[in-house]
Amino acid sequence: MTNVWRPAEGAVVCIGETMAALAPAPSESLETAEDLRVSVAGAESNVAMYLADLGVPVSWLSALGDDALGRRVRAAVAATGVDVSGVRCDPERPTGLLVKEPAGTRTRVHYYRSNSAASALGPDVLDDDRLVSASVVHLTGVTPALSPSCRSLVTQALTTAPSERPYAISFDVNHRPALWPPGTAAAALRDLADRADITFVGLDEAQELWNTGPEAADVRKLLPHPRLLVVKNGGHTATAFGDEGTWTVPALRTDVVEPVGAGDAFAAGFLAGLLQDGDIPRALRLGHITAASALKVTDDHGRLPDRDRIQRLLDLPAQEWETQG
């Protein structure tokens, strides 16, 4: 077992916006479909729901409109075992909405979240009592793009010295180009990502944002400060960099129905594994297992394998792991 730094014991707190999501069937066009399916979509609540599935105590902090979609979002997240008691109800602003548009092998996403309830979140969220006993606070690069107050929230969290907070901060770069004014995302996200204790970023994402080289190690050179940096290379591998070493684990072979939500699932699996025993290769495996469940469904949140199968996969010798699908 490879033991490295890991956060103190405690619950995880995920902070960020979740929206109602509308989508046609994967084989149908948004222009001609007669029916649209309603689900929920939010990077941070995706992480929270998967953490709950994996048995990790977790809270989600956000804001929703005092409307039917807000009540639907709250109920859906709560149904997975996530504590939603800290989610605010805003009587003046609506719940955000996104619409998925299947386009061949990719899915375009249209956002309708301007002036949403969650866009009014600010640094005062960090005063929530749940953070006092938290092990990890999870944030993403979506939140600072939503509004000046949301950016202040994330900036304050990440510029607070580790000695001044009881929890570690996990940050998923999660670049959403449509949310950022042209030319502004790269510098902002690099600064935030390099301040976190645990940072997640896709290799292709890093290349697009920062013009990094083709290897995961090129991303580490750009982001040297996180205690753990996890670079995801699509359906190929994931590599974790820490002061104690570097670990790479191949992804599971998976038939992809839709890729949306897989990065969030991976982050949840990795965090759950890290909190369990600090074994980085096993945490990377659990990230891949969790991501595979998201890849197999059109929703952002899929069903995990049963606990016995997860344990069998985690215990496989390396050469057998690479043959699993």
C-alpha positions in Angstrom: 0.0 0.0 0.0 1.3 3.5 -0.9 0.5 5.9 1.9 0.9 9.6 1.4 -0.6 12.8 2.8 -4.3 12.7 3.1 -6.9 15.0 4.8 -8.0 14.7 8.4 -11.0 12.5 9.1 -14.4 14.1 8.7 -17.2 14.8 6.2 -16.9 16.4 2.8 -18.6 19.6 1.9 -19.3 20.4 -1.8 -20.2 24.0 -2.8 -21.7 25.0 -6.1 -24.6 25.4 -8.4 -26.9 22.6 -9.5 -29.5 23.1 -12.2 -32.5 21.3 -13.6 -31.5 19.7 -16.9 -33.6 19.0 -20.0 -32.6 16.5 -22.7 -34.1 14.5 -25.6 -33.4 10.8 -25.9 -29.8 10.3 -27.1 -30.9 9.2 -30.6 -33.2 12.2 -31.0 -32.7 15.8 -32.1 -33.4 18.7 -29.8 -35.1 20.4 -32.7 -37.6 17.6 -33.4 -38.0 15.6 -30.1 -41.5 15.8 -28.7 -40.5 14.9 -25.2 -37.6 16.1 -23.0 -36.4 14.3 -20.0 -35.9 16.2 -16.7 -32.9 15.5 -14.5 -30.4 17.5 -12.4 -27.0 18.6 -13.3 -24.2 20.2 -11.3 -20.6 19.4 -11.0 -20.4 19.7 -7.2 -23.6 17.9 -6.4 -22.5 15.1 -8.8 -19.4 14.7 -6.6 -21.6 14.8 -3.5 -24.0 12.2 -4.7 -21.2 9.8 -5.7 -19.5 10.3 -2.4 -22.7 9.4 -0.6 -23.0 6.3 -2.8 -19.5 5.4 -1.7 -20.4 5.8 2.0 -18.7 9.1 2.6 -20.6 11.6 4.8 -21.2 14.6 2.6 -23.1 17.9 2.5 -23.9 20.1 -0.5 -24.1 23.9 0.0 -25.8 26.0 -2.7 -28.9 28.1 -3.4 -32.1 27.2 -5.4 -35.1 29.2 -6.5 -38.3 29.0 -4.6 -39.8 27.1 -7.6 -40.8 23.7 -8.8 -37.4 23.0 -10.4 -35.6 24.0 -7.3 -37.7 21.6 -5.2 -37.0 18.9 -7.7 -33.3 19.4 -7.6 -33.2 19.5 -3.8 -35.2 16.2 -3.6 -33.1 14.5 -6.2 -29.8 15.3 -4.5 -31.2 14.5 -1.0 -32.5 11.1 -2.2 -28.9 9.8 -2.6 -28.1 10.5 1.0 -26.5 13.9 0.7 -27.2 16.5 3.5 -29.0 19.4 1.7 -30.1 21.2 4.8 -27.6 24.0 4.1 -29.0 24.8 0.7 -30.6 28.2 0.6 -34.0 29.0 -0.9 -34.0 32.3 -2.8 -37.5 33.8 -3.3 -36.3 36.4 -5.8 -34.0 34.4 -8.2 -34.8 31.2 -10.2 -33.2 27.8 -10.3 -30.7 27.5 -13.1 -31.5 25.5 -16.2 -29.5 23.7 -18.8 -30.6 22.0 -22.0 -28.5 19.1 -23.6 -28.3 18.8 -27.3 -27.0 15.5 -28.6 -24.7 16.1 -31.6 -23.2 12.8 -32.9 -20.7 11.5 -30.4 -20.7 14.8 -28.4 -23.3 16.6 -26.4 -23.7 20.4 -26.6 -24.9 22.1 -23.5 -26.9 25.3 -23.4 -27.1 27.2 -20.1 -29.9 29.4 -18.8 -28.4 30.4 -15.5 -28.0 34.2 -15.7 -29.1 35.7 -12.4 -29.9 32.3 -11.0 -30.2 31.7 -7.2 -26.8 30.2 -7.0 -25.1 33.0 -8.9 -25.8 35.2 -5.8 -23.7 32.9 -3.5 -20.7 34.7 -1.9 -17.9 34.2 0.6 -20.3 34.1 3.5 -21.0 30.4 2.5 -17.6 29.6 4.0 -19.0 30.6 7.4 -21.4 27.6 7.4 -21.0 25.5 10.5 -20.5 22.3 8.4 -17.1 23.5 7.4 -15.8 23.5 10.9 -15.7 19.7 11.1 -15.1 19.1 7.4 -12.3 17.0 6.1 -12.5 18.3 2.5 -14.3 21.2 0.9 -14.8 20.5 -2.9 -15.0 23.4 -5.4 -14.8 23.6 -9.1 -13.8 26.1 -11.8 -17.5 26.5 -12.8 -18.3 28.6 -9.7 -15.9 31.5 -10.2 -17.3 32.0 -13.7 -20.9 32.5 -12.5 -20.7 36.0 -11.0 -18.3 38.3 -9.1 -19.6 37.2 -5.8 -19.1 33.5 -6.7 -15.6 34.2 -7.8 -15.0 35.9 -4.5 -16.3 32.8 -2.7 -13.8 30.5 -4.5 -10.9 33.0 -4.3 -11.3 33.5 -0.6 -11.5 29.8 0.0 -8.3 29.1 -1.9 -6.3 32.1 -0.7 -6.9 31.1 3.0 -3.7 29.5 4.3 -4.0 25.8 5.2 -3.0 26.7 8.7 -6.1 28.9 9.0 -8.6 26.3 8.0 -9.3 22.8 9.4 -10.1 21.2 6.0 -8.3 20.5 2.8 -9.6 22.0 -0.4 -10.2 20.0 -3.5 -10.5 21.8 -6.8 -11.6 20.5 -10.2 -10.6 22.8 -13.0 -13.8 21.9 -14.9 -13.4 24.5 -17.6 -16.6 25.6 -19.2 -15.7 27.9 -22.1 -19.2 29.2 -22.5 -19.2 30.7 -19.0 -16.0 32.8 -19.4 -15.5 36.0 -21.3 -12.9 35.3 -24.1 -9.3 35.3 -22.9 -10.1 35.3 -19.1 -10.3 31.7 -18.1 -6.7 30.5 -18.5 -5.0 32.8 -16.0 -7.8 32.7 -13.4 -8.1 28.9 -13.4 -4.4 28.3 -13.3 -4.0 30.5 -10.2 -6.9 28.8 -8.5 -5.9 25.3 -9.4 -2.3 25.8 -8.1 -3.6 27.0 -4.7 -5.7 23.9 -3.9 -4.5 20.9 -1.8 -6.0 18.5 -4.3 -6.5 19.5 -7.9 -8.1 17.6 -10.7 -7.6 18.5 -14.4 -8.0 16.7 -17.7 -4.9 16.5 -19.9 -6.8 17.7 -22.9 -8.3 20.5 -20.8 -4.9 21.6 -19.7 -3.6 21.6 -23.2 -6.6 23.7 -24.4 -6.3 26.2 -21.5 -2.6 26.5 -21.0 -1.0 25.0 -24.1 0.8 22.4 -21.9 2.9 19.6 -23.4 1.5 16.1 -24.3 2.4 14.4 -21.0 0.8 14.6 -17.6 4.2 15.6 -16.2 4.0 18.8 -18.3 0.9 19.8 -16.3 2.7 19.1 -13.0 5.4 21.6 -14.1 2.7 24.2 -14.5 0.9 23.4 -11.3 3.6 22.5 -8.8 1.9 23.4 -5.5 -1.1 21.1 -4.9 -0.2 18.3 -2.5 -1.9 16.0 -4.9 -2.5 16.8 -8.6 -4.5 14.3 -10.6 -4.3 14.5 -14.4 -6.9 12.6 -16.2 -6.2 11.4 -19.8 -9.6 10.6 -21.1 -10.4 6.9 -21.3 -6.7 6.0 -21.1 -5.1 6.7 -17.8 -5.1 8.9 -14.7 -1.9 10.1 -13.0 -1.5 11.4 -9.5 1.5 13.5 -8.5 2.5 14.0 -4.9 5.5 14.8 -2.8 6.0 11.1 -2.2 5.9 10.0 -5.8 3.9 9.6 -9.0 1.3 6.9 -9.8 -0.5 6.1 -13.1 -3.5 3.7 -13.3 -5.1 2.7 -16.7 -8.8 3.4 -17.1 -11.4 0.6 -17.3 -12.6 -0.2 -20.8 -16.1 1.2 -21.0 -18.8 1.7 -23.7 -19.5 5.4 -23.6 -23.2 6.5 -23.8 -22.4 10.1 -22.7 -19.3 11.6 -21.2 -20.9 14.4 -19.2 -20.5 13.8 -15.5 -17.6 11.3 -15.7 -15.0 13.8 -14.4 -17.1 14.6 -11.4 -17.6 10.9 -10.8 -13.8 10.3 -11.0 -13.2 13.1 -8.5 -15.6 11.5 -6.0 -14.1 8.1 -6.4 -10.6 9.4 -5.9 -11.6 11.4 -2.9 -13.4 8.5 -1.3 -10.4 6.3 -1.8 -8.0 8.9 -0.5 -10.1 9.4 2.7 -10.5 5.7 3.2 -6.8 4.7 3.5 -4.6 7.1 1.6 -3.6 4.4 -0.9 -3.2 6.4 -4.2 -3.3 3.6 -6.7 -6.5 2.3 -5.2 -7.9 5.8 -5.0 -7.2 6.1 -8.8 -8.9 2.8 -9.4 -11.9 3.8 -7.5 -12.0 7.0 -9.5 -12.0 5.0 -12.7 -14.7 2.6 -11.4 -16.9 5.5 -10.4 -16.3 7.4 -13.7 -17.3 4.3 -15.7 -20.8 4.3 -14.0 -21.3 7.9 -15.3 -20.2 7.1 -18.8 -22.8 4.4 -19.2 -25.8 6.7 -18.7 -27.3 9.9 -20.1 -27.8 11.4 -16.7 -24.8 12.9 -14.8 -25.3 10.3 -12.0 -25.2 6.6 -12.7 -25.5 3.5 -10.6 -22.3 2.1 -9.1 -21.4 -1.6 -9.2 -22.3 -3.4 -5.9 -19.8 -3.2 -3.1 -18.5 -6.7 -3.6 -17.7 -6.1 -7.3 -16.0 -2.8 -6.4 -13.9 -4.6 -3.8 -12.9 -7.3 -6.3 -11.8 -4.7 -8.8 -9.8 -2.8 -6.2 -8.0 -6.0 -5.2 -7.1 -7.2 -8.7 -3.4 -7.6 -9.6 -2.3 -4.8 -11.9 -2.1 -7.0 -15.0 -5.7 -8.2 -14.4 -7.0 -4.7 -13.8 -6.0 -3.6 -17.3 -8.1 -6.3 -18.9 -11.4 -5.3 -17.1 -14.3 -3.7 -18.8 
